[in-house]
C-alpha cells in the first residue's frame, strides 16, 4: 500500500540511524579517553566498585610512602648510634689502658679528659639527632621528684548561706628550671592546680600545665591531699595571715610521669583532713567581702627545695600507618640514648679500681646499645617486608580496578567499526526511503 501522509520507512530508518550514531559517539569517547566507564550511567555498579578500589589503591600507595619515612627515621637513628658505638669502643680502649698501674697521674688525667669529652659527645649526639624536627634519640623523659623536700600551699575557704557558696583558691607555681640532674630538661613555669568538682569531700581534680598548655600526669591513684585552715574569723576586713597548713602528699610513691594531654582525677581522698571554716554568715543576702588576704610561703624564692633523682629511661612510640584502613599501624619504640640511659655514669680512671669499674660500665653500655640497634634493625626489616606486601596489594588491586574501569581497546575498535559501517548504510537507506513517495507522484502524472 502506498501512502503519502506518513513515510514510516523513513521514520524507522532515521530512528535506527540515530541509535547507530549514538553508539558510534560512545565508542569514540571510550577510544579517546581509554576508559570504559566515563560517567555513572555507563556502569553504575561498576563505578561504585571502581571508586572503592581507587580509594584503597591511593591509601596503600600513601601507606607505602609512610613506611619509607619510617625506614628513613630508623636509618637516621642507626647512623647516629653507629657513631655512639664507635665512641663507646674508644672509651673501652681508654678505660682498659687506664686499668694499668704503669700509668702516672698525668697519664690518667689525659685519659680522664678524653673520656669526659667522649661522654659529652654522646649526649650531644642524643640531643641533636633529628628527623623532621623530632629528636629521635630523646624520648619523653621521666623526672622523679622528692616531694618531702617541698611544700606548696593552697588556700580555700567557703561561706555557706541559703545554698550559695563563695570560695577563693590560691595556686602556687612550681619552678623546675634548676632540677639537680646532669641530664635534666628544662621544665620552667609548671603550675599545679587543685580544684573542687561537685562534692569537695569526694573528688579532687589535679592538673599540671606548662607554658604550652600541655599536661603532666601522675603515676598511680593514691595521691592524697590534706588542705586545712585553722578556725578564724573575718571581721571588717581583718587580715588572714599564717592560717594555711602545708599541702601534704600521701606516703605512697606518687611522682610526675610525663607531659601528656591528660587530666587524672582522684576520688575519695583521706578523710582525716584538717578542715576549718570561717565564721558562718547567717543573714540571708549578706554581702561577703575579702578586704585583704595575705599568704607567706614557707620557702625562699629559688629551687633549693626541689630535688630530682635523675632522668629515667623511657620509651616513646612512633606509630606508622601501614595500610589503607584506620588504626592499622606499626609502633616503633624509640628510647632515650645518652650516657645516663646507657649506664655510663661518671667515668673515673683516677685509680686502678675505678678504671676497672669504668671498663665494666662501658662494656655494659656497648651491650645495651647493641641490643637497641638490633631492635632497630629488626624493625627496619619488618617495615621493608611490610612495604613489599603493601606494594603487592596495591598492584593487584590496581589490576582488578583496571579491568572494571579501563576500556578494552580491541573490543571497542570493533564496536566503533561496526557503528561506522551501520551509519553509512543508515544514511543510504534513509535517502532511499525518502524517494518512495515519488512513485505516487509518477502514478498521478499518468492519469
Phi and psi in degrees as a GROMACS rama.xvg file:
@    title "Ramachandran Plot"
@    xaxis  label "Phi"
@    yaxis  label "Psi"
@TYPE xy
-100.41  126.814  UNK-2
-129.023  156.853  UNK-3
-121.297  -14.8934  UNK-4
-75.2465  -30.2627  UNK-5
-134.652  129.925  UNK-6
-102.793  82.8905  UNK-7
-65.3923  -36.3801  UNK-8
-63.5556  -39.3543  UNK-9
-68.0999  -39.0357  UNK-10
-61.1677  -44.5878  UNK-11
-64.6192  -43.3092  UNK-12
-63.0792  -37.2803  UNK-13
-68.2284  -39.5118  UNK-14
-65.1277  -44.5987  UNK-15
-64.7511  -35.8104  UNK-16
-65.7141  -37.5355  UNK-17
-63.7292  -40.9412  UNK-18
-63.1092  -43.0313  UNK-19
-63.683  -41.8943  UNK-20
-64.7055  -36.5747  UNK-21
-66.6795  -42.2435  UNK-22
-63.1755  -39.6485  UNK-23
-64.7844  -38.5386  UNK-24
-62.5327  -44.2791  UNK-25
-65.088  -40.8509  UNK-26
-64.6662  -38.5378  UNK-27
-63.2968  -41.2955  UNK-28
-63.9676  -44.3239  UNK-29
-66.395  -38.433  UNK-30
-69.3367  -33.8685  UNK-31
-78.7543  -30.8617  UNK-32
-94.9526  -25.7985  UNK-33
82.8347  1.27399  UNK-34
-107.609  139.519  UNK-35
-78.1338  -34.0204  UNK-36
-110.623  109.774  UNK-37
-107.231  -16.1403  UNK-38
-151.72  163.514  UNK-39
-61.1805  -29.3595  UNK-40
-67.7242  -23.055  UNK-41
-65.2358  -40.3757  UNK-42
-165.55  93.3953  UNK-43
-61.5988  -48.7056  UNK-44
-67.5112  -41.8965  UNK-45
-62.6604  -37.0885  UNK-46
-64.1038  -42.2821  UNK-47
-61.917  -46.1915  UNK-48
-65.3571  -40.7548  UNK-49
-63.8127  -42.7909  UNK-50
-66.0527  -36.6151  UNK-51
-63.5494  -41.7203  UNK-52
-66.6966  -37.9011  UNK-53
-62.9314  -39.6713  UNK-54
-60.5736  -43.5725  UNK-55
-64.9332  -42.6381  UNK-56
-63.0232  -47.777  UNK-57
-66.731  -35.7866  UNK-58
-64.9217  -41.6312  UNK-59
-65.207  -39.9648  UNK-60
-64.0883  -39.7307  UNK-61
-69.4696  -37.8607  UNK-62
-61.5682  -37.6337  UNK-63
-62.0796  -39.8934  UNK-64
-69.8279  -33.9462  UNK-65
-60.1747  -43.4153  UNK-66
-63.6976  -39.7837  UNK-67
-60.9134  -39.0374  UNK-68
-64.0163  -40.6494  UNK-69
-62.6345  -40.6237  UNK-70
-63.9979  -40.8268  UNK-71
-63.2283  -38.7067  UNK-72
-61.3574  -45.4771  UNK-73
-62.7841  -41.9008  UNK-74
-64.1702  -37.4781  UNK-75
-64.2227  -46.1262  UNK-76
-63.8926  -43.0957  UNK-77
-66.7622  -35.3103  UNK-78
-62.775  -41.7502  UNK-79
-67.4136  -39.86  UNK-80
-68.8878  -26.8206  UNK-81
-62.4349  -39.0024  UNK-82
-66.9878  -38.8835  UNK-83
-62.7489  -38.9669  UNK-84
-60.8057  -44.3353  UNK-85
-61.0429  -40.0044  UNK-86
-63.5392  -43.2897  UNK-87
-63.9337  -38.0157  UNK-88
-62.9334  -39.9476  UNK-89
-65.8957  -40.7288  UNK-90
-63.7104  -34.8294  UNK-91
-64.8144  -40.5245  UNK-92
-61.7934  -44.8494  UNK-93
-65.9921  -42.8729  UNK-94
-67.6457  -34.5266  UNK-95
-65.5959  -41.22  UNK-96
-64.3291  -37.606  UNK-97
-70.9901  -25.6493  UNK-98
-79.5086  53.8611  UNK-99
-146.806  120.133  UNK-100
-77.6939  5.07957  UNK-101
-77.4455  -12.2159  UNK-102
-75.6069  144.336  UNK-103
-87.8534  171.273  UNK-104
-63.4419  -34.4368  UNK-105
-64.6466  -40.2174  UNK-106
-61.9965  -45.1572  UNK-107
-64.2472  -35.1508  UNK-108
-63.2234  -41.1265  UNK-109
-66.0794  -41.8546  UNK-110
-64.4336  -40.6097  UNK-111
-63.2077  -40.7072  UNK-112
-61.5427  -43.9578  UNK-113
-67.8129  -38.9402  UNK-114
-60.4771  -43.2553  UNK-115
-62.6706  -41.0635  UNK-116
-64.0191  -42.4092  UNK-117
-65.9084  -38.6524  UNK-118
-61.9789  -42.6705  UNK-119
-62.701  -36.0264  UNK-120
-67.2176  -37.1402  UNK-121
-59.9244  -45.1918  UNK-122
-66.5387  -35.7567  UNK-123
-65.2316  -44.192  UNK-124
-59.9282  -40.9414  UNK-125
-60.3659  -41.2906  UNK-126
-81.0126  -24.3297  UNK-127
-108.705  1.64842  UNK-128
-84.4402  113.132  UNK-129
-122.128  153.131  UNK-130
-138.041  113.355  UNK-131
52.8609  45.5196  UNK-132
72.9847  -3.7292  UNK-133
-82.772  131.111  UNK-134
-82.4227  97.728  UNK-135
-81.5676  -7.70634  UNK-136
-108.053  12.441  UNK-137
-136.149  91.4574  UNK-138
-73.2074  173.468  UNK-139
-59.8536  133.75  UNK-140
-109.709  158.021  UNK-141
-106.248  130.206  UNK-142
-114.767  124.71  UNK-143
-100.583  125.001  UNK-144
-116.65  132.414  UNK-145
-81.99  101.075  UNK-146
-75.0118  -14.7251  UNK-147
-66.9872  -21.8179  UNK-148
-93.3442  9.63019  UNK-149
-139.884  141.558  UNK-150
-133.204  132.94  UNK-151
-115.064  165.994  UNK-152
-132.564  142.269  UNK-153
-132.598  130.799  UNK-154
-110.19  130.45  UNK-155
-146.811  122.728  UNK-156
-133.41  149.184  UNK-157
-130.672  147.692  UNK-158
-120.083  133.083  UNK-159
-111.108  125.604  UNK-160
-160.534  115.166  UNK-161
52.2969  38.9462  UNK-162
81.9106  -2.92777  UNK-163
-93.4028  143.151  UNK-164
-132.775  139.424  UNK-165
-127.603  136.565  UNK-166
-142.353  164.91  UNK-167
-134.365  130.539  UNK-168
-118.61  133.118  UNK-169
-113  128.429  UNK-170
-113.342  139.309  UNK-171
-112.595  131.49  UNK-172
-72.5829  141.993  UNK-173
-111.567  117.443  UNK-174
-96.9187  117.42  UNK-175
-100.762  14.8147  UNK-176
-70.3799  -22.7814  UNK-177
-116.617  36.5092  UNK-178
-60.3192  131.815  UNK-179
-80.4535  86.8419  UNK-180
-153.009  136.53  UNK-181
-69.7228  -14.7289  UNK-182
-120.778  31.0616  UNK-183
-70.8481  155.654  UNK-184
-114.22  147.755  UNK-185
-64.9721  129.376  UNK-186
-135.008  69.603  UNK-187
-93.7108  138.194  UNK-188
78.0379  22.797  UNK-189
-71.659  133.808  UNK-190
-116.517  143.429  UNK-191
-118.786  123.604  UNK-192
-118.994  139.605  UNK-193
-119.655  119.639  UNK-194
-125.265  160.887  UNK-195
-103.785  134.814  UNK-196
-120.355  114.384  UNK-197
58.5276  -111.417  UNK-198
-81.6641  112.767  UNK-199
-67.8065  -13.5516  UNK-200
-92.3533  2.38645  UNK-201
-120.54  -35.2875  UNK-202
-135.062  132.499  UNK-203
-122.77  142.499  UNK-204
-114.255  128.602  UNK-205
-109.179  132.073  UNK-206
-138.736  122.951  UNK-207
-102.596  129.672  UNK-208
-130.745  152.986  UNK-209
-119.047  -171.15  UNK-210
-67.6228  -19.0206  UNK-211
-95.2808  13.0706  UNK-212
60.9145  21.9394  UNK-213
-85.4909  174.414  UNK-214
-121.471  161.431  UNK-215
-122.022  124.452  UNK-216
-90.0505  163.759  UNK-217
-115.753  138.784  UNK-218
-78.8456  135.19  UNK-219
87.622  173.73  UNK-220
-128.15  24.6397  UNK-221
-107.775  14.6289  UNK-222
-69.3865  123.408  UNK-223
-122.168  146.413  UNK-224
-129.206  133.027  UNK-225
-112.469  113.745  UNK-226
-120.699  121.615  UNK-227
-145.053  168.664  UNK-228
-150.833  136.943  UNK-229
-64.5259  148.392  UNK-230
-60.8479  134.849  UNK-231
-150.584  -178.984  UNK-232
-133.534  155.235  UNK-233
-120.226  109.407  UNK-234
-126.23  114.969  UNK-235
53.5901  41.9306  UNK-236
76.6589  25.9628  UNK-237
-69.721  148.478  UNK-238
-69.6383  143.815  UNK-239
-104.924  103.096  UNK-240
-123.429  133.638  UNK-241
64.3131  29.8794  UNK-242
-105.374  13.8704  UNK-243
-108.035  131.429  UNK-244
-83.7937  159.525  UNK-245
-67.4548  149.132  UNK-246
-73.9522  124.113  UNK-247
-109.749  127.092  UNK-248
-97.5978  144.912  UNK-249
-63.0113  160.912  UNK-250
-75.8673  -10.7255  UNK-251
-72.3195  159.587  UNK-252
-81.1556  89.7009  UNK-253
-107.568  141.513  UNK-254
-155.924  160.433  UNK-255
-69.2039  130.698  UNK-256
-94.1729  -64.5503  UNK-257
-163.151  166.376  UNK-258
-77.7576  121.331  UNK-259
-161.503  161.011  UNK-260
-84.7206  75.6727  UNK-261
-136.975  157.702  UNK-262
-131.497  84.6516  UNK-263
-68.2973  146.42  UNK-264
-127.884  135.925  UNK-265
-115.044  134.789  UNK-266
-113.487  160.296  UNK-267
55.6933  56.9497  UNK-268
-70.472  169.039  UNK-269
-57.3531  140.219  UNK-270
-86.977  -7.75126  UNK-271
-86.8817  43.047  UNK-272
-87.4866  140.927  UNK-273
-83.2798  114.355  UNK-274
-128.584  129.289  UNK-275
-127.059  161.349  UNK-276
-128.491  153.986  UNK-277
-73.3473  166.663  UNK-278
-57.2918  141.332  UNK-279
-68.2224  146.061  UNK-280
-108.471  109.262  UNK-281
-91.3547  -23.6819  UNK-282
-75.1608  128.593  UNK-283
-65.7674  133.077  UNK-284
77.7364  10.1756  UNK-285
-67.4657  143.933  UNK-286
-81.1528  140.877  UNK-287
-120.042  122.884  UNK-288
-133.403  130.939  UNK-289
-90.75  109.978  UNK-290
-77.8357  -39.1187  UNK-291
-160.729  140.569  UNK-292
-131.266  122.781  UNK-293
-114.552  144.318  UNK-294
-142.704  127.302  UNK-295
-115.539  110.02  UNK-296
-64.5923  147.148  UNK-297
-80.9759  22.136  UNK-298
-144.056  157.043  UNK-299
-84.9625  158.81  UNK-300
-58.1042  146.356  UNK-301
121.989  -175.032  UNK-302
-118.669  25.5971  UNK-303
-69.2617  -11.6015  UNK-304
-97.0076  -7.97597  UNK-305
-111.646  135.119  UNK-306
-129.035  139.406  UNK-307
-118.777  130.601  UNK-308
-66.5225  -48.1107  UNK-309
179.301  166.696  UNK-310
-83.5375  123.874  UNK-311
-95.3326  154.562  UNK-312
-66.2386  138.81  UNK-313
-147.445  173.751  UNK-314
-125.382  156.895  UNK-315
-137.996  128.753  UNK-316
-87.1944  128.843  UNK-317
-103.118  112.316  UNK-318
-92.1937  129.29  UNK-319
-113.908  117.989  UNK-320
-72.2827  118.609  UNK-321
-116.956  11.1191  UNK-322
-150.029  178.758  UNK-323
-89.146  -8.48056  UNK-324
-98.215  152.231  UNK-325
-61.7973  145.741  UNK-326
62.243  25.1372  UNK-327
-100.326  85.7818  UNK-328
-128.223  163.939  UNK-329
-114.963  127.564  UNK-330
-90.4009  126.281  UNK-331
-104.353  112.238  UNK-332
-85.4463  106.153  UNK-333
-95.4285  133.659  UNK-334
-106.821  157.975  UNK-335
-77.7591  124.366  UNK-336
-118.382  107.37  UNK-337
-150.828  -175.222  UNK-338
-62.2462  -32.4345  UNK-339
-73.0868  -48.5196  UNK-340
-69.7507  -24.1301  UNK-341
-79.1921  -10.7863  UNK-342
83.34  22.4618  UNK-343
-72.1327  -33.3983  UNK-344
65.0668  -140.695  UNK-345
-110.966  105.914  UNK-346
-58.779  133.562  UNK-347
-141.093  118.06  UNK-348
-122.231  28.7101  UNK-349
-70.149  -23.9915  UNK-350
-134.539  170.104  UNK-351
-61.6369  -43.2402  UNK-352
-65.9076  -43.765  UNK-353
-65.8873  -36.6795  UNK-354
-62.8067  -38.0416  UNK-355
-63.9464  -41.2045  UNK-356
-64.3075  -39.5521  UNK-357
-64.6188  -40.6843  UNK-358
-56.726  -45.074  UNK-359
-63.2994  -45.292  UNK-360
-65.9034  -38.019  UNK-361
-66.5608  -42.04  UNK-362
-64.631  -38.99  UNK-363
-64.3751  -38.5139  UNK-364
-63.2492  -40.2886  UNK-365
-61.7547  -42.6443  UNK-366
-65.2351  -42.0143  UNK-367
-62.8962  -44.2343  UNK-368
-67.1158  -38.9573  UNK-369
-60.9991  -40.6227  UNK-370
-63.1274  -43.1644  UNK-371
-68.12  -40.1011  UNK-372
-66.5741  -33.2788  UNK-373
-63.4619  -39.6546  UNK-374
-62.445  -46.3274  UNK-375
-61.2214  -40.3679  UNK-376
-63.6492  -42  UNK-377
-65.7728  -36.389  UNK-378
-67.761  -37.2363  UNK-379
-63.337  -43.7361  UNK-380
-62.2771  -39.6418  UNK-381
-63.8092  -44.0829  UNK-382
-64.7844  -37.1754  UNK-383
-64.0196  -42.0037  UNK-384
-65.2949  -39.9311  UNK-385
-62.9636  -42.5632  UNK-386
-62.9194  -39.842  UNK-387
-61.5991  -41.8737  UNK-388
-66.2392  -42.4528  UNK-389
-63.7876  -43.8861  UNK-390
-62.8728  -39.2282  UNK-391
-65.4814  -41.9749  UNK-392
-63.6157  -41.8003  UNK-393
-62.2274  -42.7951  UNK-394
-63.2006  -45.7969  UNK-395
-67.9148  -37.778  UNK-396
-66.4174  -37.7862  UNK-397
-62.5326  -39.2045  UNK-398
-63.5084  -42.8166  UNK-399
-66.5125  -40.4884  UNK-400
-66.4111  -34.3784  UNK-401
-63.2927  -38.5509  UNK-402
-65.1145  -30.1712  UNK-403
-79.975  -40.896  UNK-404
-96.1949  -39.4286  UNK-405
-80.4939  150.895  UNK-406
-83.586  141.838  UNK-407
-81.0593  104.976  UNK-408
-62.704  -38.4511  UNK-409
-65.6462  -47.0948  UNK-410
-63.6749  -40.569  UNK-411
-70.3286  -31.66  UNK-412
-65.2199  -39.1774  UNK-413
-62.0529  -44.2472  UNK-414
-63.6112  -40.4755  UNK-415
-64.1088  -43.8733  UNK-416
-62.8001  -42.0665  UNK-417
-61.0697  -46.3131  UNK-418
-64.364  -36.723  UNK-419
-65.7322  -43.6661  UNK-420
-64.8908  -44.861  UNK-421
-62.8961  -34.2185  UNK-422
-63.399  -42.8756  UNK-423
-63.7427  -44.3539  UNK-424
-65.4491  -35.8424  UNK-425
-63.3003  -42.3552  UNK-426
-61.5851  -41.4267  UNK-427
-65.6564  -44.3425  UNK-428
-67.782  -35.0962  UNK-429
-65.0476  -40.748  UNK-430
-64.149  -38.4018  UNK-431
-67.9251  -43.8863  UNK-432
-68.2223  -28.5976  UNK-433
-68.9226  -19.0942  UNK-434
-89.0617  -10.9903  UNK-435
-61.3874  -38.1613  UNK-436
-62.7443  -18.5213  UNK-437
-64.0401  -28.0334  UNK-438
-65.8749  -31.7362  UNK-439
-67.4039  -39.9407  UNK-440
-61.7985  -41.463  UNK-441
-64.3616  -36.8938  UNK-442
-64.8461  -41.1114  UNK-443
-68.8013  -34.2485  UNK-444
-69.1291  -18.7302  UNK-445
-85.0442  -8.74166  UNK-446
